Amino acid sequence: MSCIRFNTPAQRSQLRAMAPSMITAEEAAESHPAPEVTATKIARLRLLASDVNPKIRESAASNHNTPVDVFEVLAKDSDDGVRACVARNEHAPCDVLRMLAHDPSETVRGFLATNFFVPDNAMSTLAADESATVQRLVRWKHELASA
């Protein structure tokens, strides 16, 4: 369900080599415009975020139009899956991502470690995490970003 891409340097190189035969991301976006974000869409997101089913709340936590106050509530959700969706959402506010660096769930912190939009101070916290898995994910992301 993750939207994160884990392209290797070889795959990125191949994509660049194929670029003349491919349209750019901007051209694709122009040909498929997203619908306007309306007050009713935001109201639906708020409704989804308060659903009893955690899978429904995950959909609100994964949406890039979710309001800041809803992200703050979802980041404190009792379900690890909901918090993990917030952690990997590149549109989640920095303050919310910083808070999740101290989440009790290793899974949530692991997803947070792979989000390229996490503030540096939260990444420093994750680099010193008690979990070896989270530490490895931080190193992996750093190596990937350096490639």
matplotlib code that plots the C-alpha trace (Angstrom):
import matplotlib.pyplot as plt

x = [0.0, 3.0, 3.5, 7.3, 9.5, 12.6, 14.4, 17.9, 20.6, 20.6, 16.8, 17.1, 19.8, 17.6, 14.7, 16.9, 18.1, 14.5, 13.5, 13.1, 10.4, 8.6, 6.6, 7.7, 5.9, 4.7, 3.2, 1.5, 0.0, -1.2, -3.0, -4.7, -5.5, -6.5, -10.0, -10.2, -10.0, -13.4, -14.8, -16.9, -13.7, -12.1, -15.4, -15.2, -11.6, -12.6, -15.4, -13.0, -10.5, -13.1, -14.4, -14.3, -12.6, -8.8, -8.5, -10.8, -8.8, -5.6, -7.1, -7.4, -3.9, -2.6, -4.3, -2.2, -5.2, -5.8, -5.9, -3.1, -5.4, -6.6, -3.0, -2.3, -5.2, -4.3, -0.7, -2.0, -4.4, -4.4, -3.8, -0.2, -1.3, -3.0, 0.1, 2.3, 0.3, 0.8, 4.6, 5.0, 2.8, 5.1, 2.4, 2.2, 3.3, 6.9, 5.8, 3.6, 6.6, 8.9, 6.3, 6.2, 10.0, 9.2, 6.3, 6.3, 5.9, 9.0, 6.9, 5.8, 9.4, 10.6, 8.1, 9.1, 12.8, 12.0, 10.0, 12.2, 10.3, 11.2, 13.0, 16.7, 16.3, 13.7, 16.1, 18.8, 16.4, 15.8, 19.5, 19.9, 16.8, 16.9, 15.8, 18.5, 16.0, 15.1, 18.8, 19.4, 16.6, 18.0, 21.4, 19.8, 17.9, 21.0, 22.9, 20.1, 19.9, 23.6, 23.7]
y = [0.0, 2.2, 5.0, 5.1, 4.1, 2.2, 2.5, 1.3, 3.4, 1.0, 1.5, 5.3, 5.1, 3.0, 5.4, 8.4, 6.4, 5.9, 9.5, 10.6, 8.0, 8.8, 11.9, 13.9, 13.9, 17.4, 16.3, 13.4, 15.6, 18.1, 15.4, 14.0, 17.0, 16.2, 17.3, 20.5, 20.0, 21.3, 21.7, 18.6, 16.5, 17.8, 17.0, 13.4, 13.1, 14.2, 11.6, 8.9, 9.8, 9.2, 5.9, 2.9, 0.8, 1.4, 0.5, 3.4, 5.7, 4.6, 6.0, 9.4, 9.1, 8.3, 11.2, 14.2, 16.6, 15.6, 18.7, 19.3, 18.9, 15.6, 14.4, 15.4, 13.2, 10.3, 10.4, 9.5, 6.8, 3.5, 1.5, 1.0, 0.8, 4.2, 5.8, 4.0, 5.6, 9.0, 8.3, 7.5, 10.3, 12.9, 15.6, 15.1, 18.1, 18.2, 18.5, 15.4, 13.5, 14.7, 13.4, 10.0, 9.6, 8.7, 6.3, 3.1, 1.0, -0.1, -0.5, 3.1, 4.4, 2.2, 3.7, 7.1, 6.4, 5.7, 9.0, 11.5, 14.4, 13.7, 16.7, 16.2, 16.3, 13.5, 11.5, 12.0, 10.6, 7.6, 7.1, 6.6, 4.4, 1.4, -0.8, -2.1, -2.3, 1.3, 2.2, 0.1, 1.8, 5.2, 4.1, 2.6, 5.7, 7.8, 5.6, 5.6, 9.4, 9.6, 7.3]
z = [0.0, 0.2, -2.3, -1.6, -4.5, -3.9, -7.2, -7.4, -9.0, -12.0, -12.3, -12.2, -14.8, -17.1, -16.5, -17.5, -20.6, -21.6, -21.0, -24.6, -25.1, -21.9, -21.0, -18.0, -14.6, -15.4, -18.8, -17.1, -14.5, -17.1, -19.0, -15.8, -13.6, -10.1, -9.1, -7.0, -3.3, -1.9, 1.5, 1.0, 0.2, 3.5, 5.3, 3.9, 5.1, 8.6, 8.5, 7.4, 10.1, 12.8, 11.5, 13.8, 11.2, 11.3, 7.6, 6.8, 9.1, 7.2, 4.0, 5.7, 7.1, 3.6, 1.8, 0.9, 1.4, 5.0, 7.2, 9.8, 12.8, 11.5, 10.9, 14.6, 15.8, 13.5, 14.7, 18.2, 16.9, 18.9, 15.7, 14.6, 10.9, 11.0, 12.6, 10.0, 7.2, 8.7, 9.1, 5.5, 4.2, 2.5, 3.1, 6.9, 8.8, 10.1, 13.7, 13.4, 11.9, 14.7, 17.2, 15.5, 15.9, 19.5, 18.7, 20.7, 17.5, 15.7, 12.6, 12.7, 13.3, 10.5, 8.0, 9.3, 8.7, 5.0, 4.5, 2.6, 4.1, 7.7, 9.4, 10.1, 13.9, 13.7, 11.6, 14.2, 16.8, 14.5, 13.9, 17.6, 17.9, 20.2, 17.3, 15.1, 12.3, 12.5, 12.6, 9.5, 7.6, 8.5, 7.1, 4.0, 3.2, 3.7, 1.3, -1.2, -1.1, -1.6, -4.6]

ax = plt.figure().add_subplot(projection="3d")
ax.plot(x, y, z, "-o")
ax.set_aspect("equal")
plt.show()
